């Protein structure tokens, strides 16, 4: 299986398909519930990415204070 992923849990090898293949399989089924699952999974992924971006921005130090930036503009 070319797109198989494998996880080792205390010596027990667990085979599974990756997220991309999982979503393709759900889409190919055409079932209403699978289509709803895809939408929900994509919302979760978007939410996680936004959360990660917000954490990155919050940890990014400002190089200049607002007053320094204002002085440069005047």
C-alpha positions in Angstrom: 0.0 0.0 0.0 1.9 3.1 -1.2 0.2 5.7 1.0 0.2 3.7 4.1 1.4 5.3 7.3 2.7 3.3 10.2 2.8 4.0 14.0 4.7 2.0 16.5 2.9 1.7 19.9 5.1 -0.2 22.3 6.2 -2.6 19.6 2.8 -3.0 18.1 2.8 -1.7 14.5 -0.4 0.0 13.5 -1.1 0.7 9.8 -3.3 3.5 8.7 -3.9 5.9 5.7 -2.9 9.5 5.9 -5.3 12.4 6.2 -5.3 13.3 2.5 -6.2 9.7 1.5 -8.7 9.5 4.2 -10.5 12.6 2.9 -10.3 11.3 -0.7 -11.9 8.0 0.4 -14.7 9.8 2.2 -15.3 12.0 -0.8 -15.3 9.1 -3.2 -18.0 7.3 -1.2 -20.4 10.2 -1.9 -22.4 9.4 1.3 -24.1 12.4 2.9 -22.5 11.7 6.2 -19.0 11.4 4.7 -19.4 14.7 3.0 -20.5 16.3 6.3 -17.5 14.6 8.0 -15.1 16.2 5.4 -16.6 19.7 6.0 -16.2 19.2 9.8 -12.6 17.9 9.5 -11.7 20.9 7.2 -13.2 23.3 9.7 -11.2 21.7 12.5 -8.0 21.9 10.4 -8.6 25.6 9.6 -9.3 26.3 13.3 -6.1 24.6 14.4 -4.1 26.5 11.8 -5.5 29.9 12.9 -4.8 29.0 16.5 -1.2 28.1 15.7 -0.8 31.4 13.7 -2.2 33.4 16.7 0.2 31.7 19.1 3.1 32.5 16.7 2.1 36.2 16.5 1.6 36.4 20.3 5.2 35.1 20.8 6.7 37.4 18.2 8.6 40.2 20.0 8.1 43.8 18.8 11.3 45.4 17.6 10.1 48.9 18.1 7.6 50.5 20.4 4.8 52.5 19.0 6.4 55.8 20.1 9.6 54.9 18.1 7.6 54.2 15.0 5.6 57.4 15.4 8.9 59.5 15.7 10.1 58.0 12.5 6.9 59.0 10.7 7.1 62.6 11.8 
